[in-house]
Amino acid sequence: MSFYDEIGGEATIHGIVARFYAGVATDPELRPLYPEEDLGPAEERFRLFLMQYWGGPTTYSDTRGHPRLRMRHAPFAVTPAAAERWLVHFRAALDEAPLTPEQDTQFWEYVTHAAQFMVNSLDEPAT
């Protein structure tokens, strides 16, 4: 059984990602990193990515190709502070998810690593 199936599949991933983007939508530091006025497309891409990453359908790569996460995020200044804000919202999302402590730990370890991996600028944006 994949981790995707173990945690409840699409319904669980959908809930986590929806809660995460609800936080991003109101975050003054993160929101500028999402240039689309409607966060819906970004939310869908992230949901499909996580579903595939954890062993669910391959819809993400079928429609977008290899994730190439660093390349796709290169146009945006992902600072350590932005990564920390990203993790604040992801932690809130995981806290509301129906996960066992072991599942939560596995998910959290992945996203904390991913957040640090995506940092591509040490320069804080001008205010």
C-alpha positions as CSV (number, residue, x, y, z in Angstrom):
1,M,0.0,0.0,0.0
2,S,1.4,3.4,-0.9
3,F,1.6,6.3,1.6
4,Y,-1.0,8.0,-0.6
5,D,-3.5,5.2,0.0
6,E,-2.5,4.8,3.6
7,I,-3.3,8.4,4.5
8,G,-6.7,8.4,2.7
9,G,-5.7,9.3,-0.9
10,E,-7.0,12.2,-2.8
11,A,-9.4,13.4,-0.1
12,T,-6.7,13.8,2.5
13,I,-4.2,15.5,0.0
14,H,-7.0,17.8,-1.2
15,G,-7.8,18.9,2.4
16,I,-4.1,19.5,3.2
17,V,-3.5,21.5,0.1
18,A,-6.7,23.5,0.4
19,R,-5.9,24.5,4.0
20,F,-2.3,25.4,3.0
21,Y,-3.4,27.7,0.2
22,A,-6.0,29.3,2.5
23,G,-3.0,30.4,4.6
24,V,-0.9,31.5,1.6
25,A,-3.8,33.6,0.2
26,T,-3.6,35.9,3.2
27,D,0.2,35.9,3.8
28,P,1.8,39.2,2.8
29,E,5.2,37.6,2.4
30,L,4.2,34.5,0.4
31,R,1.3,35.8,-1.7
32,P,3.6,37.9,-4.0
33,L,5.4,34.6,-4.9
34,Y,2.2,33.5,-6.6
35,P,1.7,35.8,-9.6
36,E,-1.7,34.3,-10.7
37,E,-4.6,36.3,-9.3
38,D,-6.5,33.1,-8.7
39,L,-4.5,30.6,-6.6
40,G,-6.7,27.8,-7.9
41,P,-4.2,26.7,-10.7
42,A,-1.3,26.7,-8.3
43,E,-3.3,24.7,-5.7
44,E,-4.2,22.1,-8.3
45,R,-0.6,21.7,-9.5
46,F,0.6,21.3,-5.9
47,R,-2.2,18.8,-5.1
48,L,-1.4,16.7,-8.2
49,F,2.3,16.8,-7.4
50,L,1.8,15.6,-3.8
51,M,-0.6,12.9,-4.9
52,Q,1.9,11.6,-7.4
53,Y,4.9,12.0,-5.0
54,W,3.1,9.9,-2.3
55,G,2.2,7.1,-4.7
56,G,-1.1,8.2,-6.2
57,P,-2.1,8.9,-9.8
58,T,0.6,10.2,-12.2
59,T,-1.6,13.0,-13.5
60,Y,1.0,15.6,-12.6
61,S,3.8,14.2,-14.8
62,D,1.3,13.1,-17.5
63,T,0.3,16.7,-18.0
64,R,3.4,18.7,-16.9
65,G,6.3,16.4,-17.4
66,H,9.1,15.9,-14.8
67,P,8.5,18.1,-11.7
68,R,11.8,20.0,-12.0
69,L,10.8,21.9,-8.9
70,R,13.9,24.1,-8.6
71,M,13.7,25.1,-12.2
72,R,10.0,25.9,-12.0
73,H,10.6,28.0,-8.9
74,A,13.7,29.8,-10.2
75,P,11.9,32.9,-11.3
76,F,10.8,33.6,-7.7
77,A,13.1,34.7,-4.9
78,V,12.5,31.9,-2.4
79,T,14.2,33.2,0.7
80,P,14.8,31.4,4.0
81,A,12.1,33.7,5.5
82,A,9.7,32.6,2.7
83,A,10.5,29.0,3.3
84,E,9.7,29.4,7.0
85,R,6.3,31.1,6.2
86,W,5.6,28.3,3.8
87,L,6.2,25.8,6.6
88,V,3.9,27.7,9.0
89,H,1.0,27.2,6.6
90,F,1.9,23.6,5.9
91,R,2.2,22.9,9.6
92,A,-1.3,24.3,10.1
93,A,-2.6,22.2,7.2
94,L,-1.1,19.0,8.6
95,D,-2.4,19.8,12.1
96,E,-5.9,19.6,10.6
97,A,-5.3,16.5,8.6
98,P,-6.6,13.0,9.7
99,L,-3.1,11.6,10.0
100,T,-1.5,9.3,12.6
101,P,1.5,10.7,14.4
102,E,3.8,8.5,12.2
103,Q,2.1,9.7,9.0
104,D,2.4,13.3,10.2
105,T,6.1,12.9,10.9
106,Q,6.7,11.4,7.5
107,F,4.8,14.1,5.7
108,W,6.4,16.9,7.8
109,E,10.0,15.5,7.2
110,Y,9.4,15.7,3.5
111,V,8.0,19.2,3.4
112,T,10.6,20.6,5.7
113,H,13.3,19.2,3.5
114,A,11.5,20.4,0.3
115,A,11.2,23.9,1.8
116,Q,14.9,24.2,2.4
117,F,15.7,22.7,-1.0
118,M,13.7,25.4,-2.7
119,V,15.5,28.3,-1.1
120,N,17.3,30.1,-4.0
121,S,18.0,33.5,-2.6
122,L,19.4,34.9,0.6
123,D,18.3,38.4,-0.3
124,E,15.1,39.6,1.4
125,P,12.7,41.4,-1.0
126,A,12.7,45.2,-0.9
127,T,9.8,46.8,1.1
